[in-house]
């Protein structure tokens, strides 16, 4: 496994993970457009402190019944940061429509502005990128994230003039995973705005970390399927085509997410857990009833 270069690791193992049979059969496309906001946190400003400020946005969106949903992610590798993936299934026109809804709702706009000011105390830096789905480079894309708990994000930068080679690489990798019967799946997004041209993001959701273990254990299936000659060709193409890659792991944070209603319905205990009883109320409920006086 460690003999693979980091780049090849990104395309073969880091993208692998198990999915339910229902998810495998889901032919619906993932979002056409993703707006990804990155919030880099000040030291010791994560956890409950960040959950509190982010919950203000979730409350405002929920109250307004806002149509654009987003997923909040917390980093498990790299710099401490949050990612917020806003979903636009209808493309840029849908994004524009949602922006106009905010403009026409002064109360919502004011709540979002207030939340942004409060959240800024936790942050050292914020940036944003916009990415579009490339179905040809994706493999068994998973749209339903109701039971997902982690997201693997692998960023590639493709050299100028090598788009054709990049598509050849994707086909080789996809064919090998198909032939080997692995559980790999990913959605590939190409940058539209906010990052250097040639930037691609491969997103792969996992229901548990056991899915990640499974992906690594399936390395042999992938290697056997592509063969020694195929691996040699793949390495050569990657060296000529991709000049950098990086993989990161994130956990999905329901307290910082504004999920789709159907996801909440499928797994309410995760997305909308019931609040714990207050100590005083719990003690009162547990106390035995007083005996009647004689």
Secondary structure, DSSP 8 states (H G I E B T S, - for coil): -TTS-HHHHHHHTTT-----HHHHH--S---SEEEEEEEEE-TT--THHHHHHHHHHHHHHHHHT-S--EEEEEESSSSSEEEEEEEETT-HHHHHHHHHHHHT-HHHHHHHHHHHHHHHTTEEEEEEEEEEE-GGG-BS-----TT--EEEEEEEEE-TT-HHHHHHHHHHHHHHHHHHT----BEEEEEEESS-TTEEEEEEEESSHHHHHHHHHTHHHHHHHHHHHHHHHHHHHHHHHEEEEEEEEEEE-GGG-B--HHHHHH-HHHHT------HHHHHHHHS-------
